[in-house]
Amino acid sequence: MTTLRTPGPTLGVVGGGQLGRMLAEAAAPLGVEVVVLDPTPDCPAALVARDQIVAEFDDEAGIRELAARADVLTFEIELADQDVLERVSEESGTPVHPDPATLETIHDKLVQKRALEDAGVPVPPFRAVEDADDIREAIDDYGAPVMLKARTGGYDGRGNVPVESKADAAEALESVAGPAMVESFVDFEREISVIAVKGDGETAAFPIGENVHKDEILRETIVPAGSSEAVEQRALEVAEDVLEVMDGRGVYGIELFETSEALRASEDSSGGDVLLNEIAPRPHNSGHWTIEGAQSSQFEQHARAVLGWPLAATDLRSPTVSVNLLGDVEESRDAELRNLDRILETPAANLHWYGKRQVRPLRKMGHVTIAGREGETTDELLETARELERSVTFTAE
């Protein structure tokens, strides 16, 4: 039986960026306190968390202090060190969710893909890359273009390089600057994602979102997605299979490709397949819409899951669109978002400001969510959201 008293349980979060900030915002109404560890003083989460420990993500002394102050450890960034987390957890008795073993699988994209393939999860054809000749052989086998990926360290599209021809192989590999893998380029109809939750003996999933990327960075999420019912069902099945592979409780952002074959198969009611792109063992940008658009948010679900509490409902409240506010500057500068009036005056528009002190080119600085009112379509919501995104700027007038 779940019991709550004051002060309530404390989550120790490795990482204090926007995800940690929104996690602390969602935890507070539950009576859950949050302490974050982040190397940046006054990090975005510091304003809403109970406290911040200023330390690097792999600082063992800092993580030991975090564990001593928390009932459960979790993380909002994959830069958390799985070996340190595992060692501190074993010695302190403070559990970590998701399990550090999941971080070990996720950290290396090649290891991740092999584990998923072994479990029967559908993934694009892939292989390890040692030199440029391996990329050229992949082009022979898969056709051009292929997608070269850094095995470690890449996020928000960084470390992903399309290779259009064999002549580009050496330059592309040099740009990755580290261990790499290559995948077949997927002919997809749309990119979709499932925000799935692994709780204590139960699982849940939010409605599927359709994602729009540009320059490998997520720009928009539309819910419900434009996928057929058969494709949505298949995506949820794949997400459930992914959760079987992952160790530990929490939210998992599962990015998928809806293939052309899946679309054709769904049209004749025979189902169809989707292919897994990547997994984030934490709340995900494509799930931000859940704050206004669903019965519970991905952040509330993450807090519940890692604590071992019952999960909340994930039903859609209304059609919802979320757009990211990215840095539109050419070089780093103090963050100052201008011309906010249109957003603030628009009914059902919800502004989320992440509190980052510096804006950089294409850095995620916030997002705007619009939850539809009766009779509004996702196309109408998306048009409004795009107008609002275009109305603001970080550049000087």
Buried (B, 14 or more C-beta within 10 A) or exposed (E): EEEEEEEBBBBBBBBBBBBBBBBBBBBBEBEBBBBBBBBBEEBBBBEBBBEBBBBEBBBBEBBBBBBEBBBBBBBBBBBBBBEBBBBBBEEBEBBBBBBBBBBBBBBBBBBBBBBBBEEEBBBBBBBEBEEBEBBBBBBEEBEBBBBBBBBBBBEBBEBBBEBEEBEBBBEBBEEBEEBBBBBBBBEBBBBBBBBBBBBBEEBBBBBBBBBBBEEBBBBBBBBBBBBBEBBBBBBBEBBBBBBEBBBBBBBBBBBBBBBEBBBEBBEEEEBBBBBBBBBBBBBBBBBBBBBBBBEBBBBBBBBBBBBBBEBBEBEBEBBBBBBBBBBBBEEEBEBEBEEEEBBEEBEBBBBBBBBBEEBBEBBBBBBBBBBBEEEBEBEBBBEBBBEBBEBBBBEEE
